[in-house]
Amino acid sequence: MITSKTLTMNKLLVVIFLILHWSLAAQTYIEPTRLEVGINKTTNLVFPAGIVSVDRGNQNIVVQKSAANILRVKAQVAFSEETNLTVVTSDGKLYSFIINYHPDPAHLNINMSHSLTVKGDSAMLVLCSRVLSSPAGLYRLRYVNANMYLTVAGFYIYKQFMFCRLRIENRSQIAYDIEQFRLYIRDSKLSKRTSSQETEIKPMYISGDTAAIAGKSGQTIVVAVPKFTIPDGKHLAIEIMERNGGRNLAIKARNRHVVKAVLISTK
């Protein structure tokens, strides 16, 4: 016997099914572009707009911008497991690649103008580009270790977002592979009986290559975080750790630096 309770439950199940169906149907999946790279040959990717961010799946591949919209890619070592590469351009598009090693890549110069892309966070891209074009807000806030230079060029503010502009320079011939990048609020002075209190600040968005800095080159990075100020007795610690190396970079910013944040103009 079919009761009203049973009919109500059946209607509920139909509604849930339709919601799930529509949700799945609304999602868009873009297949990554397959790409072969070798050790002795460089693959050049030509994008229709300037490159603002590059992320490698691992250290088996080396990437370097040769122009605002051209990315050079090659293998650092021969590898058997595929990896990936993600590129975001200034027009708010995201390009995804699956990369395999091949000693003799089939294509060396690739025009990405007609590739399938995913629309990125265009609002953050625009704000980060404004930060990059703004004058430096700070000077002499720098840390040096073995020909690696980390400079805080300024803090910038837009509504609820704080932006930190960093410049990393590698003045050696040895590539600098980044293993870890952290920002956190930390106690400035500790007594012997007090343990360190740290509050990590999770980046909401990063513009720039946080994977590696090639020898004799530099990279400007813009980090977007929720707006903040620093309490008395604490500082902002910015740490970059080198993979398989000792050229670690650490810099301290005080509240007096943060409150000098420059307003980002959107006009």
MIMAR-984046 format. One line per field, with one value per residue: residue in one letter; x, y, z of N, C-alpha, C in turn. Coordinates in Angstrom, 1 decimal, padded with zeros to 4 digits, m for minus. Layout:
<atoms>
r (A ...)
nu (X ...)
nv (Y ...)
nw (Z ...)
cau (X ...)
cav (Y ...)
caw (Z ...)
cu (X ...)
cv (Y ...)
cw (Z ...)
</atoms>
This chain:
<atoms>
r (M I T S K T L T M N K L L V V I F L I L H W S L A A Q T Y I E P T R L E V G I N K T T N L V F P A G I V S V D R G N Q N I V V Q K S A A N I L R V K A Q V A F S E E T N L T V V T S D G K L Y S F I I N Y H P D P A H L N I N M S H S L T V K G D S A M L V L C S R V L S S P A G L Y R L R Y V N A N M Y L T V A G F Y I Y K Q F M F C R L R I E N R S Q I A Y D I E Q F R L Y I R D S K L S K R T S S Q E T E I K P M Y I S G D T A A I A G K S G Q T I V V A V P K F T I P D G K H L A I E I M E R N G G R N L A I K A R N R H V V K A V L I S T K)
nu (000.8 000.6 001.5 000.8 003.1 005.1 004.9 005.7 008.3 009.3 009.1 010.9 013.3 013.4 013.7 016.2 017.8 017.5 018.7 021.4 022.0 021.7 023.7 026.0 025.9 026.3 028.9 032.1 034.6 037.9 040.0 043.4 046.2 048.4 051.9 055.2 058.5 062.0 065.5 067.7 066.5 064.5 061.2 058.9 056.3 053.8 051.8 048.6 048.4 050.1 052.1 051.3 051.4 053.0 053.0 054.6 054.3 056.3 059.9 061.0 060.9 061.9 061.2 061.0 060.5 060.9 059.9 057.2 055.0 055.9 056.9 059.5 060.1 061.6 063.1 064.6 065.7 065.7 062.5 060.0 057.4 054.5 054.0 052.6 051.7 050.8 049.5 048.8 047.4 047.4 044.9 043.1 042.9 043.4 045.7 046.2 048.5 049.6 052.5 055.0 058.1 060.3 062.9 063.2 061.3 058.1 057.1 058.3 057.7 054.9 051.8 049.5 047.1 044.6 043.9 042.0 040.8 040.5 038.6 040.2 040.6 039.8 039.4 041.3 043.6 043.7 043.9 046.4 048.0 047.8 049.2 051.7 052.4 052.4 054.2 057.1 056.5 058.0 061.4 064.7 064.0 065.2 066.7 069.6 071.3 073.9 074.1 071.5 068.7 066.1 063.5 061.1 058.9 056.7 053.5 050.1 046.7 043.3 040.1 039.0 041.3 044.8 047.9 051.1 054.1 056.8 060.3 062.4 065.7 068.2 071.5 073.4 074.8 073.4 070.4 067.5 065.5 062.3 061.1 059.4 057.0 056.2 054.0 053.6 052.4 054.4 055.8 057.9 059.8 060.9 060.6 062.5 060.8 058.5 056.7 056.9 054.5 052.7 050.9 049.7 049.4 047.4 047.8 045.6 045.8 048.3 050.5 052.8 055.9 056.3 057.9 060.6 063.7 065.6 069.2 071.0 068.8 065.6 062.5 059.3 056.9 053.5 051.5 048.4 046.4 044.0 043.2 045.2 046.7 049.5 049.9 051.3 054.6 054.9 055.7 055.6 056.6 058.3 059.1 061.2 062.1 064.8 064.8 066.6 068.8 070.7 070.2 068.2 065.6 064.6 062.6 061.7 058.8 057.5 054.8 054.8 055.6 053.5 051.3 051.8 050.7 049.8 047.0 045.3 044.6 041.7 040.8)
nv (m001.2 002.2 005.0 008.4 009.3 007.8 008.7 011.3 010.9 009.8 011.9 013.7 012.3 012.4 015.1 015.5 014.0 015.4 017.8 017.0 016.1 018.4 019.9 018.5 018.7 021.4 021.8 022.4 020.7 020.8 019.3 018.8 020.0 017.9 017.5 017.2 017.1 017.6 017.1 018.1 019.8 022.8 023.6 025.9 027.9 029.9 032.4 034.1 036.4 038.2 036.4 035.7 034.0 030.9 027.5 024.5 020.9 019.3 019.2 018.2 019.4 022.4 025.9 029.0 032.4 033.9 036.1 038.5 037.0 034.5 031.2 029.2 025.7 022.8 019.6 018.8 016.5 013.1 011.6 009.2 009.2 011.1 014.7 017.9 021.2 024.5 027.5 030.9 033.7 037.2 038.0 036.7 033.9 030.4 027.9 024.5 021.8 018.5 016.8 014.9 013.1 013.1 012.2 013.4 015.7 016.1 018.6 021.9 024.6 026.2 027.6 029.0 030.2 029.1 027.3 025.2 026.7 027.6 030.0 032.2 033.7 036.6 039.1 039.2 038.9 041.3 043.1 042.3 042.9 045.7 046.2 045.4 047.4 049.6 052.2 051.3 050.7 050.4 050.5 049.2 047.0 044.1 040.8 038.9 036.0 034.1 035.1 035.2 037.2 038.6 040.8 043.0 044.9 046.4 047.0 046.7 047.8 046.9 047.2 044.5 043.1 042.5 043.1 041.8 042.7 041.0 040.7 038.5 037.7 036.0 035.9 034.2 031.5 029.2 027.5 028.3 026.4 026.4 025.2 025.6 028.1 030.6 032.6 034.2 035.4 036.2 035.9 038.4 038.6 036.1 034.6 032.3 030.5 030.6 029.4 029.6 031.5 031.2 032.4 031.3 032.8 032.3 032.4 033.9 034.2 034.0 035.7 035.1 033.1 030.7 028.5 028.2 030.0 030.9 030.7 033.8 035.5 037.0 037.3 038.7 038.6 038.6 038.5 037.8 038.3 038.0 041.2 042.7 043.7 044.0 042.9 044.5 043.6 041.5 040.2 040.1 037.3 036.3 033.6 031.7 028.6 026.7 024.0 021.1 022.5 025.2 027.9 029.5 031.9 034.6 037.1 039.9 041.8 044.7 046.2 048.9 048.9 047.5 049.2 051.2 050.6 050.9 052.4 050.6 051.8 051.7 053.0)
nw (000.0 m000.9 000.8 001.9 003.1 001.9 m000.7 m000.3 000.5 m001.9 m003.7 m002.5 m002.9 m005.7 m006.1 m004.9 m006.6 m009.0 m008.3 m007.8 m010.4 m012.0 m010.8 m011.4 m014.1 m014.5 m014.0 m015.5 m017.2 m018.2 m020.4 m019.8 m021.7 m023.5 m023.3 m024.4 m023.1 m023.3 m022.3 m023.8 m025.6 m025.9 m025.2 m026.4 m025.3 m026.5 m025.4 m025.7 m024.0 m021.4 m019.0 m015.7 m013.6 m012.7 m012.1 m011.2 m011.2 m010.1 m009.4 m011.7 m014.1 m015.7 m015.8 m017.5 m018.2 m021.3 m022.5 m022.0 m022.6 m023.3 m022.5 m021.6 m021.5 m020.2 m019.5 m016.5 m015.6 m016.8 m016.7 m015.6 m014.6 m015.2 m015.0 m014.0 m015.3 m014.6 m015.9 m015.5 m017.1 m017.9 m018.9 m017.4 m017.8 m017.4 m018.0 m018.4 m018.2 m019.0 m018.5 m020.1 m020.2 m023.0 m025.1 m027.6 m028.3 m030.0 m030.8 m030.7 m030.6 m029.6 m030.2 m028.1 m028.5 m029.3 m027.5 m025.1 m022.2 m018.7 m017.0 m014.9 m011.6 m012.2 m011.0 m008.9 m010.4 m011.8 m009.6 m008.6 m010.8 m010.7 m008.3 m009.0 m010.8 m009.3 m007.4 m005.4 m002.0 000.3 001.5 001.8 003.3 003.6 003.0 002.9 001.6 000.8 m002.0 m002.6 m002.7 m000.8 m000.9 000.6 m001.1 m000.6 001.0 000.2 000.0 m000.5 000.1 001.9 001.5 001.7 000.2 m000.4 m001.8 m003.1 m003.9 m005.3 m005.8 m007.6 m007.6 m008.2 m010.1 m009.7 m009.8 m007.9 m006.1 m004.8 m001.8 000.3 001.2 003.4 005.5 008.6 011.8 014.5 017.8 019.0 021.1 023.3 026.4 028.5 029.6 028.0 025.3 021.8 020.0 017.2 014.4 011.5 008.3 005.7 002.2 m000.1 m002.7 m005.1 m007.2 m009.6 m010.0 m007.8 m007.7 m008.6 m009.0 m011.6 m012.3 m012.1 m012.3 m011.6 m009.7 m009.2 m006.8 m005.9 m003.1 m001.9 000.9 003.7 005.1 007.7 010.8 013.0 016.3 019.3 020.2 018.4 015.1 011.5 009.9 007.1 005.2 003.1 002.0 000.7 m001.5 m000.9 m000.1 001.5 001.4 002.8 003.2 005.2 006.6 008.5 009.2 010.6 012.5 011.8 009.2 007.9 008.3 006.6 004.3 000.9 m000.8 m003.3 m006.4 m008.4 m010.6)
cau (000.0 001.4 001.0 001.2 004.5 005.9 004.9 006.5 009.7 009.7 009.3 012.2 014.4 013.5 014.3 017.7 018.4 017.6 019.7 022.7 022.1 022.0 025.0 027.1 025.8 026.8 030.4 032.8 035.9 038.7 041.1 044.8 047.0 049.5 053.1 056.4 059.7 063.3 066.6 068.5 065.7 063.6 059.8 058.5 054.9 053.5 050.4 048.0 048.5 051.2 052.1 051.4 051.7 053.4 053.1 055.0 053.9 057.5 061.1 061.6 060.8 062.4 060.4 061.6 059.9 061.8 059.3 056.1 054.0 056.5 057.4 060.4 059.9 062.5 063.2 065.8 066.2 064.7 061.6 059.0 056.0 054.1 053.8 051.7 052.1 049.6 049.9 047.7 047.8 046.9 043.5 042.3 042.7 044.2 046.1 046.7 049.3 050.1 053.8 055.8 059.5 060.6 064.3 063.1 059.9 057.6 056.8 059.1 057.1 053.5 050.9 048.4 045.9 043.3 043.8 041.0 041.2 039.5 038.6 040.7 040.1 040.2 039.5 042.6 044.6 043.7 044.5 047.9 048.7 047.9 050.2 053.0 052.6 052.5 055.6 057.5 056.1 059.0 062.8 065.7 063.6 065.8 067.5 070.6 071.9 074.6 073.8 070.0 068.1 064.6 063.1 059.7 058.8 055.6 052.2 049.0 045.4 042.1 038.9 039.3 042.5 046.1 048.8 052.5 054.9 058.2 061.2 063.5 066.8 069.2 072.6 074.3 074.5 072.8 069.0 067.0 064.2 061.6 060.4 058.3 056.8 055.3 053.8 052.9 052.6 055.2 056.2 059.2 060.7 060.5 061.3 062.9 059.7 057.4 056.8 056.6 053.1 052.7 049.6 050.0 048.6 047.2 047.6 044.3 046.1 049.7 050.8 054.3 056.4 056.9 058.5 062.0 064.3 066.7 070.4 071.2 067.5 064.8 061.1 058.5 055.7 052.5 050.8 047.1 045.9 043.0 043.8 045.6 047.7 050.4 049.9 052.5 055.4 054.9 056.1 055.2 057.7 058.1 060.1 061.3 063.0 065.3 064.8 067.9 069.9 070.8 070.0 066.9 065.4 063.7 062.6 060.7 058.1 056.9 053.5 055.0 055.7 052.2 050.4 052.2 050.1 049.3 045.7 045.3 043.6 041.0 040.4)
cav (000.0 003.4 006.0 009.8 009.4 007.2 009.6 012.5 010.5 009.6 013.3 014.2 011.6 012.9 016.5 015.4 013.5 016.5 018.8 016.4 016.0 019.8 020.4 017.9 019.2 022.8 021.8 022.3 020.1 021.1 018.4 019.4 019.8 017.0 018.2 016.5 018.0 016.9 017.7 018.8 020.7 023.6 023.8 027.3 028.1 031.3 032.7 035.4 037.5 038.1 035.4 036.3 033.0 029.6 026.5 023.2 019.8 018.9 019.8 017.5 020.3 023.8 026.8 030.3 033.3 034.6 037.3 038.6 036.0 033.2 030.4 028.1 024.5 021.7 018.6 018.9 015.1 012.2 011.1 008.3 009.6 012.4 015.8 018.9 022.6 025.4 028.9 031.9 034.9 038.5 038.1 035.9 032.5 029.4 026.9 023.3 020.9 017.2 016.8 013.7 013.3 012.5 012.7 014.1 016.2 016.3 020.0 022.8 026.0 025.9 028.7 028.6 031.1 028.4 026.2 025.3 027.3 027.8 031.4 032.3 034.8 037.8 040.3 039.1 039.2 042.8 043.8 042.0 043.7 047.1 046.2 045.3 048.7 050.7 052.5 050.6 051.4 050.2 050.4 048.6 045.8 043.1 039.8 038.3 034.8 033.4 035.7 035.2 038.5 038.7 042.2 043.4 046.1 047.2 046.4 047.4 047.4 047.1 046.7 043.5 042.4 043.0 042.5 042.0 042.6 040.5 040.6 037.5 037.8 035.0 036.5 033.1 030.7 028.0 027.7 028.2 025.7 026.7 024.0 026.1 029.6 030.7 033.9 034.0 036.3 035.5 036.7 039.0 038.2 034.9 034.2 030.9 029.7 030.8 028.8 030.5 031.6 031.5 032.3 031.3 033.5 031.5 033.2 033.7 034.2 034.3 036.0 034.9 031.8 030.3 027.1 028.3 031.2 030.5 031.5 035.1 036.1 037.5 037.1 039.5 037.8 039.4 037.6 038.4 037.7 038.9 042.4 042.4 044.5 043.2 043.4 044.8 042.4 040.5 040.6 039.3 036.5 035.8 032.6 030.9 027.5 026.1 022.5 020.4 023.5 026.0 029.3 029.9 033.4 034.9 038.5 040.3 043.0 045.2 046.8 050.2 048.6 047.2 050.4 052.1 050.0 051.9 052.0 050.3 052.5 050.9 053.9)
caw (000.0 m001.0 001.7 001.6 003.6 000.9 m001.9 000.0 000.4 m003.3 m004.2 m002.0 m003.6 m007.1 m006.0 m004.6 m007.8 m010.0 m007.9 m008.1 m011.9 m012.5 m010.3 m012.2 m015.5 m014.5 m013.9 m016.7 m017.1 m019.4 m020.5 m019.9 m022.9 m023.4 m023.7 m024.3 m022.9 m023.2 m021.6 m024.7 m026.4 m025.2 m025.7 m026.2 m025.2 m026.8 m025.0 m026.3 m023.1 m020.5 m018.0 m014.4 m012.6 m013.2 m011.1 m011.7 m010.4 m009.3 m009.8 m012.8 m015.2 m015.5 m016.6 m017.5 m019.1 m022.2 m022.8 m021.2 m023.0 m023.8 m021.5 m022.0 m020.7 m020.5 m018.5 m015.7 m015.6 m017.5 m015.7 m016.1 m014.2 m015.8 m014.0 m014.6 m015.3 m014.7 m016.2 m015.5 m017.9 m017.5 m019.3 m016.4 m018.2 m016.8 m018.9 m017.7 m019.1 m018.5 m019.1 m020.1 m020.8 m024.3 m025.5 m028.8 m028.3 m031.4 m031.1 m029.9 m030.6 m029.6 m030.0 m027.2 m028.7 m029.5 m026.5 m024.1 m020.9 m017.6 m016.6 m013.5 m010.7 m013.0 m010.1 m008.2 m011.4 m012.0 m008.4 m008.5 m011.8 m010.2 m007.3 m009.8 m011.5 m008.3 m006.8 m004.2 m000.7 001.3 001.0 002.7 004.1 002.7 003.6 001.9 002.0 m000.3 m003.3 m002.8 m002.1 m000.6 m000.5 000.7 m001.8 m000.1 001.4 m000.5 000.6 m001.2 000.9 002.9 001.0 001.9 m000.8 m000.1 m003.0 m002.8 m005.0 m005.1 m006.9 m007.6 m008.2 m008.5 m011.3 m009.3 m009.7 m006.5 m006.1 m003.6 m001.2 001.2 001.3 004.6 006.2 009.9 012.9 015.5 019.0 018.7 022.2 024.1 027.6 028.5 030.0 027.2 024.0 020.7 019.5 015.8 013.7 010.0 007.4 004.4 001.1 m000.8 m004.1 m005.4 m008.6 m009.8 m009.9 m006.5 m007.8 m008.8 m009.6 m012.4 m012.0 m012.6 m012.7 m010.5 m009.8 m008.4 m006.4 m005.1 m002.2 m001.4 002.2 004.4 005.7 009.1 011.4 013.9 017.7 019.9 020.7 017.4 013.8 010.4 009.4 005.7 005.1 001.9 002.2 m000.5 m001.6 m000.9 000.0 002.7 001.1 003.2 003.3 006.3 006.8 009.5 008.9 011.8 012.2 011.2 007.8 007.4 008.4 005.5 003.1 m000.1 m001.3 m004.7 m007.2 m009.4 m011.6)
cu (000.9 000.8 001.4 002.7 005.5 006.0 005.8 008.0 010.2 009.9 010.6 013.4 014.5 014.1 015.8 018.4 018.6 018.6 021.1 023.0 022.5 023.3 026.1 027.1 026.4 028.3 031.0 034.2 036.7 039.9 042.4 045.4 048.2 050.8 054.3 057.6 060.9 064.4 067.4 067.8 064.7 062.3 059.4 056.9 054.6 052.0 049.9 048.1 049.7 051.0 052.2 051.7 052.0 053.6 053.5 054.6 055.1 058.7 061.7 061.6 061.3 061.7 061.1 060.9 061.0 061.3 058.0 055.1 054.6 057.2 058.3 060.3 060.9 062.6 064.6 066.5 065.2 063.8 060.5 057.6 055.7 053.8 052.9 052.3 050.9 050.2 048.7 048.2 047.0 045.4 042.6 042.1 043.8 044.5 046.7 047.3 049.6 051.4 054.5 057.1 059.6 062.0 064.2 061.6 059.4 057.4 057.6 058.6 055.6 052.7 049.7 047.1 044.6 043.2 042.6 041.5 040.1 039.7 039.1 040.0 040.5 040.3 040.8 043.7 044.8 044.3 046.0 048.6 048.8 049.0 051.6 053.4 052.7 053.9 055.8 057.1 057.1 060.4 063.7 065.2 064.0 066.6 068.3 071.2 072.5 074.1 072.3 069.5 066.6 064.3 061.6 059.6 057.7 054.4 051.2 047.7 044.3 040.9 039.4 040.6 043.8 047.0 050.3 053.3 056.4 059.0 062.3 064.5 067.8 070.4 073.8 074.0 073.7 071.3 068.5 065.6 063.5 060.8 059.2 058.2 055.8 055.2 053.1 053.3 053.3 055.6 057.7 060.2 060.1 061.3 061.6 061.8 058.4 057.7 056.4 055.1 053.1 051.2 049.9 049.0 048.5 047.0 046.3 044.7 047.6 049.9 052.4 054.6 057.0 057.5 060.0 062.4 065.5 068.0 070.5 069.8 066.7 063.3 060.3 057.2 054.8 051.6 049.5 046.7 044.8 043.8 044.1 046.5 048.4 050.3 051.3 053.3 055.4 055.4 055.6 056.5 057.4 059.3 060.0 062.4 063.5 065.2 066.2 069.0 069.8 070.6 068.6 066.8 064.4 063.7 061.5 060.1 057.4 055.5 053.7 055.2 054.3 051.3 050.7 051.6 049.5 048.0 045.8 044.2 043.0 040.4 041.1)
cv (001.3 004.5 007.4 010.0 008.9 008.1 010.8 012.1 010.3 011.0 013.9 013.6 012.1 014.3 016.4 014.9 014.6 017.5 018.3 016.4 017.4 020.3 019.8 018.4 020.6 022.8 021.6 021.7 020.3 020.1 019.1 019.1 018.9 017.7 017.3 017.5 017.1 017.7 018.6 019.8 021.5 023.7 025.2 027.4 029.6 031.6 034.0 036.6 037.2 037.1 036.1 035.3 031.6 028.7 025.1 022.1 019.3 019.6 019.1 018.4 021.7 024.7 028.2 031.2 034.0 035.9 037.4 037.5 034.6 032.5 029.3 026.9 023.4 020.8 018.9 017.5 014.3 011.6 010.2 008.6 011.0 013.4 016.8 020.3 023.4 026.8 029.8 033.1 036.1 038.8 037.2 034.4 031.6 028.3 025.7 022.3 019.6 017.0 015.4 014.0 012.5 013.0 013.5 014.6 016.5 017.7 020.9 024.2 025.8 027.2 028.4 029.4 030.4 027.3 026.4 025.8 027.4 029.3 031.4 033.4 036.1 039.1 040.3 039.4 040.6 043.5 043.6 042.8 045.2 047.2 046.2 046.7 049.9 051.0 051.6 051.4 051.3 050.2 049.9 047.5 044.6 042.1 039.1 037.1 034.1 033.8 035.5 036.4 038.4 040.1 042.4 044.8 047.0 046.3 047.3 046.9 047.8 046.4 045.7 042.7 043.1 042.3 042.8 041.7 042.2 040.4 039.6 037.5 036.7 035.5 035.5 032.4 029.4 028.2 027.5 027.6 025.9 025.5 024.5 027.6 029.8 032.2 033.6 035.1 035.6 036.4 037.2 038.6 037.1 034.8 032.7 030.0 029.8 030.1 029.8 030.4 032.0 031.4 032.4 032.1 032.8 032.4 032.9 033.5 034.6 034.5 035.9 033.4 031.5 028.9 027.2 029.6 030.7 031.3 032.8 035.7 036.5 037.2 038.0 038.7 038.8 038.4 038.3 037.6 038.6 040.0 042.1 043.6 043.6 043.7 043.7 043.6 041.3 041.1 039.7 038.6 036.0 034.8 031.8 029.9 026.9 024.6 022.0 021.5 024.3 027.5 029.8 031.4 033.6 036.4 038.9 041.7 043.4 045.8 048.2 050.0 048.3 048.4 051.4 051.6 051.1 051.4 051.8 051.1 051.6 051.7 053.6)
cw (000.0 m000.1 001.3 002.1 002.6 m000.3 m001.6 000.0 m001.0 m004.0 m003.8 m002.7 m005.0 m007.1 m005.8 m005.9 m008.9 m009.6 m008.2 m009.6 m012.4 m012.0 m011.1 m013.6 m015.6 m014.5 m015.3 m016.5 m018.4 m019.4 m020.6 m021.3 m022.7 m024.0 m023.4 m024.1 m022.9 m022.5 m022.5 m025.6 m025.6 m025.9 m025.4 m026.3 m025.4 m026.4 m025.6 m025.3 m022.1 m019.4 m016.6 m013.3 m013.3 m012.0 m011.7 m010.7 m009.5 m009.9 m011.1 m014.1 m014.8 m016.4 m016.5 m018.6 m020.0 m022.7 m022.0 m021.4 m023.5 m022.6 m022.0 m021.0 m021.1 m019.3 m017.8 m015.7 m016.4 m016.4 m016.4 m015.8 m014.7 m014.6 m014.7 m014.5 m015.4 m014.9 m016.2 m016.3 m017.5 m017.9 m018.5 m016.9 m017.6 m017.8 m018.2 m018.7 m018.3 m019.2 m019.0 m020.7 m022.1 m024.7 m026.7 m029.0 m029.8 m031.7 m030.1 m029.7 m030.7 m029.3 m029.2 m027.4 m028.8 m028.6 m025.6 m022.8 m019.9 m017.2 m015.1 m012.7 m011.3 m012.1 m009.4 m009.2 m011.7 m010.8 m008.3 m009.6 m011.4 m009.1 m008.0 m010.4 m010.6 m007.8 m005.6 m002.9 000.4 000.7 002.2 003.6 003.3 003.6 002.6 002.5 000.8 m001.7 m003.6 m002.0 m002.0 m000.1 m000.5 000.1 m001.4 000.3 000.7 000.0 m000.4 m000.5 002.0 002.5 001.2 000.8 m000.4 m001.4 m002.6 m004.0 m004.6 m006.2 m006.6 m008.3 m008.4 m009.7 m011.0 m009.1 m008.3 m006.6 m004.8 m003.1 m000.4 001.2 002.4 005.0 007.5 010.9 014.0 016.7 018.7 019.8 022.9 025.3 027.6 028.8 029.1 025.8 023.0 020.2 018.1 015.2 012.2 009.3 006.0 003.3 000.4 m002.3 m004.2 m006.9 m008.7 m009.6 m008.6 m006.5 m007.9 m009.4 m010.3 m012.0 m012.7 m013.1 m011.4 m010.7 m008.8 m008.1 m005.6 m004.4 m001.7 m000.2 002.7 005.1 007.2 009.5 012.5 015.3 018.2 020.4 019.6 016.1 012.8 009.9 008.0 005.5 003.8 002.1 000.9 m000.4 m001.8 m000.9 001.3 002.6 001.5 003.5 004.3 006.5 007.7 009.2 010.2 011.4 011.6 009.7 007.2 007.3 007.3 004.2 002.2 m000.7 m002.8 m005.4 m008.3 m010.5 m012.9)
</atoms>
